[in-house]
Amino acid sequence: MTWKQRAVGVFEGIPGEEDNAKLEFLAKMSNIPLSTFTTHRLATWQHCASHRESWPIICEWATGAINHPFLTFLGDPGVGKTHLSLALGWEWLERGKTVLYYHVAGLLNTLRDGYRHSGESDYEHILAFAKNCILLILDDLGASKETEWTTEQLDFIIDYRYENGKALIVTTNLTLDDLPPRIADRLREGRLILLKGESYRRKRNAPNR
């Protein structure tokens, strides 16, 4: 069986040669940028003193031995929220778990386009995978323009995963008080990690002194 991608998170099985690289297949299905396989890993994470208390939680998530299915990284842009969420995504992929990664604005656009171009078909496929994959990563929650429709879609996905005990990693530049109340209440019950420090991108791009 080979697999043809119809949309992000939507694959159609086609009779043919057996897939001989499970990780490669899971990675493609995950929507995680393949270039991050070497760059966005726990081994490449730059520790600082403010991360000491949160590191055991991150390691717990890396093994999949989690006490609550929700993990939220909070903090200013550039402090490593996406790096850590992708690193955990790769850890789960290497353990044979289905993972789906989306920048929140991208997920909303994909859902909207799936419905516009294929009616309910692609929309329902994408929504079903976002609801039921073993780990869902929603990057940059709160960055996209909030409308009744966008809030409804995110609330539906997050609430479904909450009620069914399915793992979710969220990153946001906002405080929980700035997010829609129902979504914020669900996230509060899980693990919260506030990342502090100077932006890694700013440090990387700073001229040598």
C-alpha positions in Angstrom: 0.0 0.0 0.0 1.3 3.5 -0.9 -0.3 6.7 0.3 -1.4 9.7 -1.7 -1.9 13.0 0.2 -5.2 14.6 -0.6 -4.7 17.5 1.9 -2.7 18.0 5.1 -3.7 15.2 7.4 -5.8 13.5 4.7 -4.2 10.4 3.0 -5.7 7.9 0.5 -4.3 4.4 0.5 -3.4 3.1 -3.0 -2.5 -0.6 -3.7 1.2 -0.8 -4.5 4.6 -1.3 -2.8 4.7 -1.6 1.0 5.9 1.5 2.8 9.3 0.5 4.2 9.8 3.6 6.3 7.2 4.0 9.0 8.8 7.0 10.5 9.0 8.8 7.2 5.3 8.1 6.5 4.2 9.2 10.0 6.4 12.3 9.6 4.8 13.3 6.3 1.3 12.7 7.7 2.2 14.8 10.8 2.7 18.1 8.8 5.9 18.7 10.9 8.5 20.3 8.7 10.9 17.5 7.8 13.9 19.9 8.1 13.3 20.1 11.9 14.2 16.4 12.4 17.8 17.5 13.3 17.3 21.1 14.3 14.3 21.1 16.6 15.1 18.3 19.1 15.5 18.1 22.8 19.2 17.5 22.3 19.6 20.8 20.5 17.6 22.8 23.1 19.6 25.6 24.8 19.0 25.4 28.5 18.9 28.4 30.8 18.4 28.7 34.6 14.7 29.6 34.2 14.0 26.3 32.5 15.3 24.1 35.3 11.9 23.5 37.0 10.1 22.7 33.7 12.6 20.3 32.3 11.3 17.2 34.2 7.8 17.9 32.8 9.3 18.1 29.3 11.2 14.8 29.8 8.0 13.2 31.1 6.2 14.2 27.9 9.1 12.9 25.8 8.5 9.4 27.2 4.7 9.6 26.8 4.3 8.9 30.5 2.0 11.9 31.1 -0.3 12.7 34.1 -2.6 15.0 32.1 -3.1 15.0 28.3 -2.7 18.8 27.9 0.6 20.7 27.9 0.8 24.5 27.2 3.9 26.5 26.5 3.5 30.2 27.3 5.9 33.0 26.7 7.0 35.8 24.5 8.0 35.2 20.8 11.3 33.5 20.3 11.8 31.8 23.7 11.6 28.3 22.3 7.9 27.3 22.5 7.8 25.9 18.9 11.2 24.3 19.3 10.1 22.3 22.3 6.7 21.4 20.9 8.3 20.1 17.6 11.0 18.2 19.6 8.3 16.4 21.6 6.4 15.7 18.3 9.5 14.0 16.9 9.9 12.0 20.1 6.3 10.7 19.7 6.8 10.0 16.0 9.9 7.9 16.7 7.7 5.8 19.1 5.3 5.1 16.2 2.6 7.5 17.4 0.4 9.5 15.0 1.1 13.2 15.4 -0.4 16.3 13.7 1.2 19.7 13.9 -0.4 22.9 12.8 0.2 26.6 13.2 -3.3 27.5 14.3 -3.9 29.9 11.5 -2.9 27.2 9.0 -5.3 24.7 10.5 -8.2 27.1 10.3 -7.3 28.0 6.7 -7.1 24.3 5.8 -10.4 23.5 7.4 -12.0 26.5 5.6 -10.4 25.5 2.2 -11.3 21.9 2.6 -15.0 22.8 3.0 -14.9 25.3 0.2 -13.3 23.0 -2.4 -14.7 19.6 -1.5 -17.8 20.3 0.6 -17.9 18.4 3.9 -15.6 15.6 2.7 -12.1 17.0 3.2 -13.3 19.2 6.0 -14.6 16.2 7.9 -11.4 14.2 7.2 -9.1 16.9 8.4 -11.3 17.6 11.5 -11.4 13.9 12.3 -7.6 13.6 12.2 -7.2 16.7 14.4 -9.6 15.2 16.9 -8.3 11.6 16.9 -4.6 11.6 16.2 -2.6 10.4 19.3 -0.8 13.8 19.7 -2.1 17.2 18.3 0.2 20.2 18.4 -1.4 23.6 18.0 1.2 26.3 17.5 0.6 30.0 18.2 -2.9 29.8 19.6 -4.4 33.3 19.7 -2.3 34.8 16.9 -5.0 34.6 14.3 -8.0 36.9 14.1 -10.7 35.7 16.4 -14.2 35.2 14.9 -17.2 33.2 16.0 -16.3 30.5 13.5 -12.6 30.2 14.4 -13.4 30.0 18.1 -16.1 27.4 17.5 -13.7 25.2 15.5 -10.9 25.4 18.0 -13.3 24.9 20.9 -14.7 21.8 19.3 -11.3 20.2 18.7 -9.9 21.1 22.1 -13.1 20.1 24.0 -13.2 16.7 22.1 -9.6 15.9 23.0 -10.2 17.0 26.6 -13.3 14.8 27.0 -11.5 11.8 25.4 -8.2 12.2 27.2 -6.2 12.8 24.0 -2.8 14.4 24.2 -2.6 18.1 23.1 0.4 20.5 23.1 -0.4 24.2 22.7 1.9 27.2 22.3 0.8 30.8 22.8 2.3 34.2 23.2 -0.8 35.2 25.2 -1.8 34.7 28.8 -4.6 32.2 29.4 -6.8 35.2 30.4 -6.5 36.5 26.9 -7.8 33.3 25.3 -11.4 32.3 24.9 -12.7 31.3 28.4 -13.8 27.8 27.6 -10.4 27.0 25.9 -8.5 28.6 28.7 -10.3 26.6 31.3 -9.4 23.3 29.6 -5.7 24.3 29.3 -5.5 25.4 32.9 -6.2 21.9 34.0 -3.2 20.5 32.2 0.5 21.3 32.5 1.5 24.9 32.0 5.1 25.9 31.2 6.1 29.6 31.1 9.3 30.1 29.1 11.3 33.2 29.9 14.4 34.8 28.6 15.8 36.6 25.6 14.5 35.6 22.1 16.7 32.9 20.6 16.2 34.4 17.2 17.3 37.8 18.4 20.4 36.3 20.0 21.2 34.3 16.9 20.8 37.3 14.6 22.7 39.8 16.9 26.0 41.1 15.5 29.2 39.7 17.1 30.5 41.9 19.8 
